């Protein structure tokens, strides 16, 4: 499962280029143009990696990084790649002092950016662990596999991604808009896409082991529950 990326970039040409290419390469992508919008998205908790321009209309990308690392903008362990037109040693040092994981200078090579993003994604997932255990359910993020009581589940890609997201924080009610954004790359709570995938995933899990499993909470979001949890 590719990481969910947040693009914080006020240049529409660069933003559109990144969105088009990163989605083609399998990433869910959210894009904003201002620091305030970036903070709002980060506080909802969806992105794993943020690509942040240093110069934004309402402030500095460095301030966004500071708020991420201090916990003011949601999870402090979000991966951050600073994207800047300035590449002096002083600029880079200042960014790394604020807590960025990597620094890319414009104009950049897209293949290089993609490799840097993949490397950061691997480091992040190595930090949080690659195997999730929820009762009899085991989700191996590195192998992209899931088993229940040792029985391998054969899941289509989107159902696996939904299960992996829910298993990362099973007690949390994951809002439908956030799940749509993370897995499909856009926010739309009115679509039946998520509900139909959740229903099929629930049936596959119940066929292997009894349990409440994928729970629709008040029609606003989903959580994961098992009898043995």
PyMOL commands that set and color helices and strands:
alter all, ss='L'
color gray80, all
select helices_A, chain A and resi 12-24+35-44+61-70+89-98+110-128+157-168+176-184+193-208
alter helices_A, ss='H'
color red, helices_A
select strands_A, chain A and resi 4-8+28-32+49-53+55-56+59-60+79-84+102-105+131-134+137-140+145-148+151-152+174-175+213-217+221-225
alter strands_A, ss='S'
color yellow, strands_A
deselect
rebuild
show_as cartoon
